[in-house]
Every structure is written in C-alpha cells, then in structure tokens.
C-alpha cells in the first residue's frame, strides 16, 4: 500500500516536470492525424469518434483511439489499444509497447475524452508528443491547449463544439 503511494507520487512529479517544461507552439496546419484517449468507465463508444473523424475527412489510418480500463479483464479485443494501471512503472515509465508508440506519435490533435482525475490518463496526455491537446474541463489547466466544458455523455455536443473551435483555429 505504501509502495503504491510512493509510485503515484513519483509519477505525479514526472507529470509536473513534463507540464512545466512544455512549450505550447500551436500551428495553423490542417488536422491530418488524430489521437483519442478514452476512459472506459466514462465513455466507451469508439464508433462515435470514428464516424466523427470520417465526417471530417480524416483517414482511418490517421486515427488512433486508446482506452483506459481499471482491469485488463474488462478489455474488448475489438479496441485499437487499451491500457491499465499495471502498464505504468516508476517515474513515468511505460511498460506497454503500444501505449509508448501512441505517446511518441506526433498527432496534429490529441483528444483526451475523460473528466475523472486519473494519474494514468493525465500522464499519457502530458507525455504525448501531440501538437494540439483538447480535453474536457479539468482542475489542472496546464494539460490542455483547449478545454470544452461538457459531460462525457454529451459526445455529440462535444463534437459539434470541437468542430466550431477547429474551424476558428484553421485546423479543418
């Protein structure tokens, strides 16, 4: 139990280091690739995001969706990639090759679709090499470049708001 607390503290320090060193350099380039992080306890409709990106004209090969589950037994084999708390080590170390690949991908836009404060979700978002990070309202304002204030069950509202902001920012 004590080791879990030390591990969480170690990962939180790593997140703070990443967020404090982050240089926000949002460009006017059009959105061609998108990454999505979902918390399966809050939202599990992969197809809603796939259809949304299809409507925006983004190729399925340029879209990657990952899901966070509390227990690996809850994972669905049809999902692109999933991860759980066991995929994280000390000091931000990632023990999942697919998850590390997701972090290292330079997406034009990263969408973090969760509201529940989770160290693992925050770590993936903070560590991502994405150019522009979008998420739902969180306590830590340093994580995202754009935050939209909707509930996770209001996915259609989120997508319509996101479309408006992406038009304003010349991303689509």
ZIZIQUI-V101866 format. One line per field, one symbol per residue. ss: DSSP state (2 for helix, 1 for strand, 0 for the rest). A space follows every 50 residues. Layout:
ss = ???
This chain:
ss = 02222222222222222222200000000000011111100000022222 22222000022211111100022200000011102221022201002222 22220000111110000022222222200001111100000000011100 0000222222222222220000
